[in-house]
Protein backbone atom coordinates (compact mmCIF):
# COMPACT_ATOMS: atom_id res chain seq x y z
CA UNK A 1 0.00 0.00 0.00
CA UNK A 2 1.10 3.57 -0.73
CA UNK A 3 0.12 6.39 1.63
CA UNK A 4 0.72 9.77 -0.01
CA UNK A 5 -0.74 13.27 0.42
CA UNK A 6 -3.61 12.80 2.89
CA UNK A 7 -6.54 15.20 2.63
CA UNK A 8 -8.45 16.50 5.64
CA UNK A 9 -11.99 15.47 4.67
CA UNK A 10 -13.84 16.07 7.94
CA UNK A 11 -13.45 18.07 11.16
CA UNK A 12 -10.57 20.22 12.39
CA UNK A 13 -6.99 19.10 11.85
CA UNK A 14 -5.44 17.27 14.79
CA UNK A 15 -8.62 17.11 16.88
CA UNK A 16 -10.85 14.24 17.87
CA UNK A 17 -13.23 13.37 15.05
CA UNK A 18 -10.93 14.72 12.34
CA UNK A 19 -10.91 12.51 9.25
CA UNK A 20 -8.05 12.16 6.78
CA UNK A 21 -8.26 10.31 3.47
CA UNK A 22 -5.35 8.70 1.67
CA UNK A 23 -6.50 8.13 -1.89
CA UNK A 24 -5.73 4.98 -3.90
CA UNK A 25 -3.52 3.26 -1.35
CA UNK A 26 -4.02 0.36 -3.73
CA UNK A 27 -5.86 0.80 -7.05
CA UNK A 28 -9.51 1.57 -6.34
CA UNK A 29 -9.15 1.66 -2.54
CA UNK A 30 -8.96 4.64 -0.17
CA UNK A 31 -7.85 4.56 3.46
CA UNK A 32 -9.74 6.78 5.90
CA UNK A 33 -8.03 7.67 9.19
CA UNK A 34 -10.20 9.11 11.96
CA UNK A 35 -8.71 10.56 15.15
CA UNK A 36 -10.62 8.84 17.95
CA UNK A 37 -8.71 10.15 20.95
CA UNK A 38 -6.05 12.69 21.92
CA UNK A 39 -4.58 11.87 25.34
CA UNK A 40 -2.17 13.44 27.81
CA UNK A 41 -1.44 16.69 26.00
CA UNK A 42 -0.23 15.09 22.77
CA UNK A 43 -0.45 17.11 19.56
CA UNK A 44 -0.58 15.85 15.98
CA UNK A 45 1.94 18.11 14.26
CA UNK A 46 1.66 16.36 10.90
CA UNK A 47 -0.48 13.53 9.59
CA UNK A 48 2.17 12.41 7.11
CA UNK A 49 5.60 14.03 7.15
CA UNK A 50 8.07 13.19 4.39
CA UNK A 51 11.18 14.80 5.90
CA UNK A 52 12.56 11.38 6.83
CA UNK A 53 11.79 7.78 6.11
CA UNK A 54 9.69 6.43 3.26
CA UNK A 55 7.34 8.33 0.97
CA UNK A 56 4.96 5.37 0.65
CA UNK A 57 4.58 4.95 4.42
CA UNK A 58 2.20 6.66 6.83
CA UNK A 59 4.47 8.92 8.88
CA UNK A 60 2.62 10.87 11.59
CA UNK A 61 4.43 13.34 13.82
CA UNK A 62 3.23 13.53 17.43
CA UNK A 63 4.55 16.27 19.72
CA UNK A 64 5.22 15.66 23.39
CA UNK A 65 3.09 17.58 25.91
CA UNK A 66 4.01 21.21 26.53
CA UNK A 67 3.89 20.84 30.33
CA UNK A 68 6.68 19.09 32.21
CA UNK A 69 5.84 15.89 34.03
CA UNK A 70 6.14 12.13 33.77
CA UNK A 71 3.35 10.53 31.80
CA UNK A 72 1.97 8.99 28.64
CA UNK A 73 0.53 10.94 25.72
CA UNK A 74 -0.74 9.74 22.37
CA UNK A 75 -3.06 10.20 19.41
CA UNK A 76 -5.38 7.27 18.59
CA UNK A 77 -6.70 6.51 15.11
CA UNK A 78 -9.28 4.26 13.48
CA UNK A 79 -8.39 3.11 9.96
CA UNK A 80 -11.03 2.06 7.41
CA UNK A 81 -10.54 0.77 3.86
CA UNK A 82 -13.22 1.77 1.34
CA UNK A 83 -13.81 1.50 -2.40
CA UNK A 84 -13.10 4.71 -4.32
CA UNK A 85 -16.36 4.20 -6.23
CA UNK A 86 -19.41 3.95 -4.01
CA UNK A 87 -17.48 4.21 -0.72
CA UNK A 88 -18.36 0.70 0.47
CA UNK A 89 -16.00 -1.30 2.69
CA UNK A 90 -13.09 -3.06 1.04
CA UNK A 91 -11.58 -6.19 2.59
CA UNK A 92 -7.95 -7.20 2.28
CA UNK A 93 -7.23 -10.89 2.71
CA UNK A 94 -4.16 -9.87 4.67
CA UNK A 95 -2.40 -6.66 5.61
CA UNK A 96 0.61 -5.75 7.67
CA UNK A 97 1.27 -2.54 9.59
CA UNK A 98 4.98 -2.36 10.35
CA UNK A 99 6.16 0.32 12.74
CA UNK A 100 9.78 1.30 12.23
CA UNK A 101 12.30 3.05 14.49
CA UNK A 102 10.36 3.05 17.76
CA UNK A 103 13.07 4.58 19.95
CA UNK A 104 13.76 7.64 22.14
CA UNK A 105 15.44 11.02 22.28
CA UNK A 106 18.56 9.80 24.05
CA UNK A 107 17.58 11.21 27.44
CA UNK A 108 13.99 11.65 28.66
CA UNK A 109 11.48 10.59 25.98
CA UNK A 110 10.49 7.14 24.73
CA UNK A 111 8.22 6.57 21.75
CA UNK A 112 5.51 3.94 21.70
CA UNK A 113 3.02 2.48 19.25
CA UNK A 114 0.04 0.21 19.83
CA UNK A 115 -2.54 -1.62 17.73
CA UNK A 116 -5.73 -3.53 18.43
CA UNK A 117 -7.47 -6.42 16.68
CA UNK A 118 -4.44 -7.89 14.91
CA UNK A 119 -4.04 -11.63 14.26
CA UNK A 120 -0.36 -11.78 15.19
CA UNK A 121 2.69 -9.60 15.63
CA UNK A 122 6.40 -10.04 15.05
CA UNK A 123 9.46 -8.50 16.71
CA UNK A 124 13.14 -9.36 16.52
CA UNK A 125 14.34 -11.93 19.03
CA UNK A 126 16.81 -9.29 20.26
CA UNK A 127 14.25 -6.47 20.23
CA UNK A 128 14.78 -3.37 22.39
CA UNK A 129 11.00 -2.88 22.61
CA UNK A 130 9.05 -3.49 25.82
CA UNK A 131 5.73 -5.19 25.01
CA UNK A 132 2.49 -5.22 26.99
CA UNK A 133 -1.07 -6.27 26.13
CA UNK A 134 -4.56 -5.61 27.44
CA UNK A 135 -8.06 -6.70 26.48
CA UNK A 136 -9.79 -3.70 28.10
CA UNK A 137 -11.07 -0.56 26.43
CA UNK A 138 -12.20 -2.01 23.12
CA UNK A 139 -12.69 -5.03 20.88
CA UNK A 140 -9.67 -7.31 20.62
CA UNK A 141 -6.27 -7.29 22.28
CA UNK A 142 -4.36 -4.00 22.33
CA UNK A 143 -0.60 -4.53 22.28
CA UNK A 144 1.78 -1.68 23.03
CA UNK A 145 5.46 -1.55 22.06
CA UNK A 146 7.61 0.97 23.96
CA UNK A 147 11.07 1.97 22.79
CA UNK A 148 14.12 2.70 24.92
CA UNK A 149 15.61 6.14 25.61
CA UNK A 150 18.33 5.34 23.10
CA UNK A 151 18.00 6.87 19.65
CA UNK A 152 18.57 5.35 16.20
CA UNK A 153 19.36 7.83 13.45
CA UNK A 154 16.70 8.37 10.79
CA UNK A 155 13.87 5.99 9.97
CA UNK A 156 15.48 2.80 8.75
CA UNK A 157 13.92 -0.61 8.11
CA UNK A 158 17.35 -2.08 8.83
CA UNK A 159 17.16 -1.23 12.56
CA UNK A 160 15.28 -4.47 13.24
CA UNK A 161 15.47 -4.21 17.01
CA UNK A 162 13.20 -1.12 16.94
CA UNK A 163 10.52 -2.57 14.64
CA UNK A 164 7.22 -4.34 15.23
CA UNK A 165 4.95 -5.88 12.59
CA UNK A 166 1.22 -6.16 13.27
CA UNK A 167 -0.41 -8.73 10.97
CA UNK A 168 -4.11 -8.64 10.03
CA UNK A 169 -6.31 -11.10 8.12
CA UNK A 170 -9.59 -10.43 6.32
CA UNK A 171 -9.39 -6.81 7.40
CA UNK A 172 -11.80 -4.02 6.47
CA UNK A 173 -10.75 -1.72 9.28
CA UNK A 174 -8.34 -1.40 12.18
CA UNK A 175 -10.29 -0.23 15.20
CA UNK A 176 -7.40 1.39 17.04
CA UNK A 177 -3.82 2.43 16.43
CA UNK A 178 -1.96 4.60 18.92
CA UNK A 179 1.14 6.71 18.29
CA UNK A 180 2.65 8.48 21.25
CA UNK A 181 5.38 9.14 23.79
CA UNK A 182 6.28 8.43 27.40
CA UNK A 183 8.11 11.28 29.13
CA UNK A 184 10.16 11.64 32.30
CA UNK A 185 9.51 14.31 34.91
CA UNK A 186 11.68 16.74 32.93
CA UNK A 187 12.12 16.65 29.15
CA UNK A 188 12.58 18.81 26.08
CA UNK A 189 9.32 19.51 24.23
CA UNK A 190 9.76 17.99 20.78
CA UNK A 191 8.19 16.44 17.71
CA UNK A 192 8.63 12.69 17.43
CA UNK A 193 8.55 11.16 13.94
CA UNK A 194 6.88 7.77 13.50
CA UNK A 195 6.75 5.46 10.50
CA UNK A 196 3.91 3.00 9.86
CA UNK A 197 4.70 0.98 6.75
CA UNK A 198 1.75 -0.96 5.31
CA UNK A 199 3.87 -3.66 3.77
CA UNK A 200 5.99 -6.62 4.81
CA UNK A 201 9.16 -5.62 6.64
CA UNK A 202 11.37 -8.67 7.10
CA UNK A 203 12.68 -9.11 10.62
CA UNK A 204 15.45 -11.72 10.56
CA UNK A 205 16.02 -14.26 13.28
CA UNK A 206 19.25 -13.22 14.96
CA UNK A 207 21.23 -15.48 17.26
CA UNK A 208 22.02 -13.48 20.39
CA UNK A 209 24.32 -16.06 22.00
CA UNK A 210 26.34 -18.89 20.47
CA UNK A 211 25.49 -21.04 23.50
CA UNK A 212 22.32 -22.90 24.44
CA UNK A 213 22.04 -23.37 28.21
CA UNK A 214 20.13 -26.19 29.94
CA UNK A 215 20.82 -24.90 33.46
CA UNK A 216 22.60 -22.13 35.35
CA UNK A 217 22.87 -22.03 39.17
CA UNK A 218 24.67 -19.89 41.73
CA UNK A 219 25.35 -20.82 45.35
CA UNK A 220 26.67 -18.51 48.08
CA UNK A 221 29.53 -20.02 50.08
CA UNK A 222 30.25 -18.70 53.61
CA UNK A 223 28.83 -15.30 52.61
CA UNK A 224 32.17 -14.59 50.95
CA UNK A 225 32.06 -16.16 47.52
CA UNK A 226 29.69 -17.60 44.94
CA UNK A 227 29.96 -20.98 43.24
CA UNK A 228 28.60 -20.89 39.67
CA UNK A 229 27.56 -24.04 37.80
CA UNK A 230 26.14 -24.23 34.31
CA UNK A 231 25.43 -26.87 31.70
CA UNK A 232 25.23 -26.24 27.97
CA UNK A 233 23.45 -28.30 25.33
CA UNK A 234 25.11 -26.63 22.35
CA UNK A 235 28.06 -24.30 21.69
CA UNK A 236 28.76 -22.69 18.30
CA UNK A 237 32.03 -20.83 17.69
CA UNK A 238 32.48 -20.41 21.44
CA UNK A 239 36.01 -20.23 22.86
CA UNK A 240 35.51 -19.34 26.51
CA UNK A 241 33.19 -17.88 29.15
CA UNK A 242 33.81 -14.64 31.02
CA UNK A 243 32.62 -14.25 34.62
CA UNK A 244 31.92 -10.69 35.72
CA UNK A 245 31.03 -9.17 39.09
CA UNK A 246 29.08 -6.06 40.09
CA UNK A 247 28.42 -4.34 43.40
CA UNK A 248 25.71 -1.97 42.07
CA UNK A 249 23.94 -4.02 39.32
CA UNK A 250 25.15 -1.48 36.76
CA UNK A 251 28.95 -1.62 36.51
CA UNK A 252 30.57 -5.01 35.95
CA UNK A 253 34.22 -6.11 36.16
CA UNK A 254 35.81 -9.24 34.78
CA UNK A 255 36.92 -11.57 37.61
CA UNK A 256 37.52 -14.86 35.82
CA UNK A 257 37.45 -16.90 32.62
CA UNK A 258 36.43 -20.49 31.91
CA UNK A 259 38.30 -22.09 29.03
CA UNK A 260 37.90 -25.74 27.98
CA UNK A 261 36.30 -26.59 31.29
CA UNK A 262 39.00 -24.97 33.46
CA UNK A 263 38.60 -21.73 35.38
CA UNK A 264 41.24 -19.01 35.42
CA UNK A 265 41.28 -15.89 37.58
Rosetta blueprint (number, residue, H / E / L):
1 X L
2 X L
3 X L
4 X L
5 X L
6 X L
7 X E
8 X E
9 X E
10 X E
11 X L
12 X L
13 X L
14 X L
15 X L
16 X L
17 X L
18 X L
19 X E
20 X E
21 X E
22 X E
23 X E
24 X E
25 X E
26 X E
27 X L
28 X L
29 X E
30 X E
31 X E
32 X E
33 X E
34 X E
35 X E
36 X E
37 X E
38 X E
39 X E
40 X L
41 X L
42 X L
43 X E
44 X E
45 X E
46 X E
47 X L
48 X L
49 X L
50 X L
51 X L
52 X L
53 X L
54 X L
55 X L
56 X L
57 X L
58 X E
59 X L
60 X L
61 X E
62 X E
63 X E
64 X L
65 X L
66 X L
67 X L
68 X L
69 X L
70 X L
71 X E
72 X E
73 X E
74 X E
75 X E
76 X E
77 X E
78 X E
79 X E
80 X E
81 X E
82 X E
83 X E
84 X L
85 X L
86 X L
87 X L
88 X L
89 X E
90 X L
91 X L
92 X E
93 X E
94 X E
95 X E
96 X E
97 X E
98 X E
99 X E
100 X E
101 X L
102 X L
103 X L
104 X E
105 X L
106 X L
107 X L
108 X L
109 X E
110 X E
111 X E
112 X E
113 X E
114 X E
115 X E
116 X E
117 X L
118 X L
119 X L
120 X E
121 X E
122 X E
123 X E
124 X L
125 X L
126 X L
127 X L
128 X L
129 X L
130 X E
131 X E
132 X E
133 X E
134 X E
135 X L
136 X L
137 X L
138 X L
139 X L
140 X L
141 X L
142 X E
143 X E
144 X E
145 X E
146 X E
147 X L
148 X L
149 X L
150 X L
151 X L
152 X L
153 X L
154 X L
155 X L
156 X L
157 X L
158 X L
159 X L
160 X H
161 X H
162 X H
163 X L
164 X E
165 X E
166 X E
167 X E
168 X E
169 X E
170 X E
171 X E
172 X L
173 X E
174 X E
175 X E
176 X E
177 X E
178 X E
179 X E
180 X E
181 X E
182 X E
183 X E
184 X L
185 X L
186 X L
187 X L
188 X L
189 X L
190 X L
191 X E
192 X E
193 X E
194 X L
195 X E
196 X E
197 X E
198 X L
199 X L
200 X L
201 X L
202 X L
203 X L
204 X L
205 X L
206 X L
207 X L
208 X L
209 X L
210 X L
211 X E
212 X E
213 X E
214 X E
215 X E
216 X E
217 X E
218 X E
219 X E
220 X E
221 X E
222 X L
223 X L
224 X L
225 X E
226 X E
227 X E
228 X E
229 X E
230 X E
231 X E
232 X E
233 X E
234 X E
235 X E
236 X L
237 X L
238 X L
239 X L
240 X L
241 X E
242 X E
243 X E
244 X E
245 X E
246 X L
247 X L
248 X L
249 X L
250 X L
251 X L
252 X L
253 X E
254 X E
255 X E
256 X E
257 X E
258 X E
259 X E
260 X L
261 X L
262 X E
263 X E
264 X E
265 X L
